[in-house]
């Protein structure tokens, strides 16, 4: 009796281990948003008595079904319609294709084959967005602060920043040749990233900024001669000179306006004397004229 119990227990454990092996298989699949992904079965053709079920998510929502015996080949949109016009079912192999995939279709897909043999397979689908090209710009705010604190211009560095916008599940990195200098990662969706870098003005090394996810990457190479050709001190001189010119121009304009207003008052005074002297014989309206300038010979010029 005891031997039969042990034999039964061993058979049951063996059955459970086989069952777990069949149901615990998970295959990871990565795809770029907008592309198609194929979730395939490990058979070339399904049997007539096989029932094929495709389910999605933790709630095991039925999204596709094949029953050859009853001639059922169906796909379903899902409760929220996220699979509408996106599913294609292979009637021969039972494989499922998801077209024009988005992050809404990311998740776990379970394949169940119910027939002479029962088996199950799970696909973990990850969807990644298209990667933008990293943008390298010069950080002038850092250059100006370093210029004011450094006593030797030859020791100053060129401050740069590499940035990307609207990204998720990516890593942004600076490389010097093939050596990683620094990196930053983010798992959120639609976020902006930036990563600073300082190089010497005369640096001849090769630098690049790389953004990558598990299935793709984009690289921008740094051109030091193009981005760091203007010295911070020279930049300050240019800004100061431009500001000084604007101040001088403003002062000159104010002086001209004040002189014109003063000359206009003198003209109105003498014009009123003429009107009082000749009365209605002179038809002059002060509003019909505008004083333009007053020359050295005390002759007035007028503009209508």
C-alpha positions in Angstrom: 0.0 0.0 0.0 2.8 2.4 0.9 4.7 1.6 -2.3 1.6 2.3 -4.4 1.2 5.7 -2.6 4.8 6.6 -3.3 4.5 5.6 -6.9 1.3 7.7 -7.2 3.0 10.6 -5.6 6.0 10.4 -7.9 3.8 10.2 -11.0 1.8 13.2 -9.8 4.9 15.3 -9.2 6.2 14.4 -12.6 2.9 15.5 -14.1 3.0 18.7 -12.2 6.5 19.4 -13.4 5.6 18.8 -17.0 2.5 21.0 -16.6 4.6 23.8 -15.1 7.2 23.5 -17.8 4.6 23.8 -20.5 2.9 26.8 -18.9 5.9 28.7 -17.6 7.6 29.4 -20.9 8.0 33.2 -21.5 9.5 34.6 -24.6 10.5 38.3 -24.7 9.8 40.3 -27.8 10.8 43.9 -28.5 9.4 46.0 -31.3 9.5 49.7 -32.5 6.2 51.6 -32.3 4.4 51.5 -35.6 5.9 48.2 -36.8 4.4 44.8 -36.8 5.2 41.9 -34.6 4.7 38.2 -35.1 3.9 35.9 -32.2 4.4 32.4 -33.6 3.6 28.9 -32.6 6.3 26.2 -32.7 4.3 24.1 -35.1 4.0 24.2 -38.9 0.4 23.3 -38.9 -2.3 22.9 -36.3 -4.4 19.7 -36.0 -8.1 19.5 -36.8 -9.0 18.8 -33.2 -6.9 21.6 -31.7 -8.4 24.7 -30.1 -6.1 27.7 -30.3 -6.7 30.6 -27.9 -4.8 33.9 -27.7 -5.3 35.9 -24.6 -3.9 39.3 -23.5 -3.0 40.8 -20.1 -3.4 39.9 -16.5 -7.2 39.4 -17.1 -6.6 36.9 -19.9 -8.8 38.8 -22.4 -9.6 36.6 -25.4 -8.3 38.3 -28.5 -8.1 35.4 -31.1 -9.5 31.9 -31.4 -9.2 29.0 -33.9 -11.3 25.9 -33.9 -10.8 24.0 -37.2 -13.4 21.4 -36.5 -16.1 24.1 -36.2 -14.4 26.4 -38.8 -13.9 29.2 -36.3 -11.2 31.7 -37.1 -11.9 34.8 -35.2 -10.1 37.9 -33.8 -11.5 40.3 -31.2 -11.1 44.0 -30.6 -10.9 43.7 -26.8 -13.2 45.5 -24.3 -11.6 48.9 -25.0 -11.1 48.4 -28.7 -7.3 48.6 -28.5 -6.9 45.7 -31.0 -9.3 47.0 -33.6 -7.9 46.4 -37.1 -4.6 45.3 -35.7 -4.8 41.5 -35.4 -4.1 39.0 -38.2 -4.5 35.3 -37.5 -2.7 32.6 -39.6 -5.3 29.9 -40.1 -2.7 27.2 -40.9 -0.1 27.7 -38.1 -2.2 29.7 -35.5 0.4 32.4 -35.3 -0.8 35.9 -34.4 0.5 39.2 -36.0 -0.1 42.6 -34.4 0.1 45.4 -36.9 0.8 49.1 -36.4 1.6 48.4 -32.8 1.6 51.1 -30.1 2.4 51.1 -26.4 -1.3 50.2 -25.7 -0.6 46.7 -27.1 2.5 46.2 -25.0 2.1 43.4 -22.4 1.8 39.7 -21.9 0.2 37.5 -24.6 -0.7 33.9 -23.7 -1.1 31.2 -26.3 -3.1 28.1 -25.3 -3.3 24.9 -27.4 -6.0 22.6 -26.3 -6.2 19.2 -28.0 -4.6 15.9 -27.8 -1.8 17.7 -26.1 -2.3 20.7 -23.9 0.4 23.4 -24.0 0.8 27.1 -23.2 3.3 29.8 -24.1 3.6 33.4 -23.0 5.0 36.3 -24.9 6.2 39.4 -23.2 5.9 42.2 -25.8 7.8 45.5 -25.2 7.1 48.5 -27.5 9.7 51.3 -27.9 9.2 54.6 -29.6 11.3 55.9 -32.5 14.5 57.5 -31.2 15.3 61.1 -32.0 18.8 62.3 -33.0 20.6 63.8 -30.0 21.2 67.5 -30.2 24.5 68.9 -29.0 24.7 72.6 -28.1 27.0 74.9 -26.3 26.1 75.9 -22.7 27.1 79.6 -22.7 25.9 80.1 -19.1 28.6 77.7 -17.9 31.2 79.2 -20.2 30.6 82.7 -18.8 30.7 81.6 -15.2 34.0 79.7 -15.8 35.4 82.7 -17.6 34.8 85.0 -14.6 36.3 82.6 -12.1 39.4 81.5 -14.2 42.5 83.5 -14.2 44.1 81.8 -17.2 42.0 81.7 -20.4 44.1 78.8 -21.7 42.8 76.6 -18.9 39.1 77.3 -19.6 36.8 74.6 -20.9 34.0 74.5 -23.4 30.8 73.5 -21.8 28.4 71.5 -23.9 25.1 69.7 -23.4 23.5 66.9 -25.2 19.7 66.8 -25.1 16.6 64.8 -26.4 12.9 65.5 -25.9 9.8 63.3 -25.7 11.6 60.0 -25.0 11.0 57.0 -22.7 12.8 53.9 -21.7 16.1 55.1 -23.0 19.7 55.8 -22.0 21.6 58.9 -23.0 25.4 58.7 -22.9 28.6 60.6 -23.7 31.4 58.7 -25.3 35.1 59.6 -25.7 36.1 57.3 -28.6 34.7 53.9 -27.5 34.9 54.7 -23.7 31.8 55.6 -21.8 32.2 59.0 -20.0 28.7 59.5 -18.4 25.1 58.3 -18.9 21.6 58.9 -17.7 18.6 56.5 -18.0 14.9 57.0 -17.8 12.0 54.6 -17.7 9.1 57.2 -17.9 7.3 58.1 -21.1 7.6 61.5 -22.9 10.3 63.1 -20.9 13.2 65.3 -21.8 16.8 64.4 -21.0 20.0 66.4 -21.0 23.6 65.4 -20.2 26.5 68.0 -19.8 30.1 67.6 -20.9 33.2 69.8 -20.6 36.0 69.6 -23.1 39.2 71.7 -23.6 39.2 74.1 -26.5 42.1 72.4 -28.1 40.9 68.9 -27.4 41.5 66.6 -30.4 39.7 63.6 -29.1 36.6 62.2 -30.7 33.4 62.6 -28.7 29.8 61.4 -29.4 26.4 61.5 -27.8 24.4 58.3 -28.0 20.7 57.6 -27.2 19.7 53.9 -27.1 17.0 51.5 -26.1 17.2 47.7 -26.2 16.6 47.5 -29.9 18.0 50.7 -31.6 20.2 53.7 -31.1 21.0 57.1 -32.5 24.4 58.9 -32.4 25.5 62.5 -32.9 29.3 63.2 -33.2 30.7 66.3 -31.6 32.5 68.9 -33.8 34.6 70.8 -31.2 35.9 73.3 -33.8 32.4 74.3 -34.8 30.8 74.6 -31.4 33.7 75.9 -29.4 35.4 78.2 -31.9 34.2 81.4 -30.1 36.1 82.1 -26.9 34.0 83.1 -23.8 36.1 86.2 -23.2 35.7 87.3 -26.8 32.0 86.7 -26.5 31.8 88.9 -23.4 33.6 91.7 -25.3 31.2 91.5 -28.2 28.2 91.6 -25.9 29.6 94.6 -24.0 30.4 96.5 -27.2 27.0 95.9 -28.6 25.3 97.1 -25.4 27.5 100.2 -25.3 26.5 101.1 -28.9 22.8 100.7 -28.0 23.2 103.0 -25.0 25.1 105.7 -27.1 22.4 105.5 -29.8 19.6 105.9 -27.3 21.3 109.0 -25.8 21.8 110.6 -29.2 18.2 110.0 -30.1 17.0 111.6 -26.9 19.1 114.7 -27.5 17.8 115.1 -31.1 14.2 114.7 -29.9 14.7 117.4 -27.2 16.3 119.8 -29.6 13.5 119.3 -32.1 10.9 120.0 -29.5 12.7 123.2 -28.4 13.1 124.4 -32.1 9.4 123.6 -32.7 8.4 126.0 -29.9 10.6 128.8 -31.3 8.9 128.3 -34.7 5.4 128.5 -33.3 6.3 131.7 -31.5 7.5 133.5 -34.6 4.6 132.1 -36.6 2.1 133.5 -34.2 3.7 137.0 -34.5 3.3 136.9 -38.3 -0.4 135.9 -37.9 -1.0 138.8 -35.4 0.7 141.3 -37.7 -1.0 140.4 -41.0 -4.3 139.0 -39.6 -6.5 137.2 -42.1 -4.3 138.1 -45.1 -2.0 135.2 -44.3 -3.9 131.8 -44.2 -1.5 129.7 -42.2 -2.5 126.9 -40.0 0.0 125.7 -37.5 -1.4 122.2 -37.7 -0.7 122.0 -41.4 3.1 122.1 -41.0 5.7 120.2 -39.1 9.1 121.7 -38.2 11.9 119.5 -39.6 15.1 121.3 -38.8 16.6 124.7 -38.0 19.8 125.6 -39.9 22.6 127.8 -38.9 21.2 130.8 -41.0 18.0 130.7 -39.0 16.0 129.6 -42.0 13.3 127.1 -41.2 12.4 124.1 -43.3 9.0 122.6 -43.1 7.4 119.3 -43.9 3.7 118.8 -44.6 
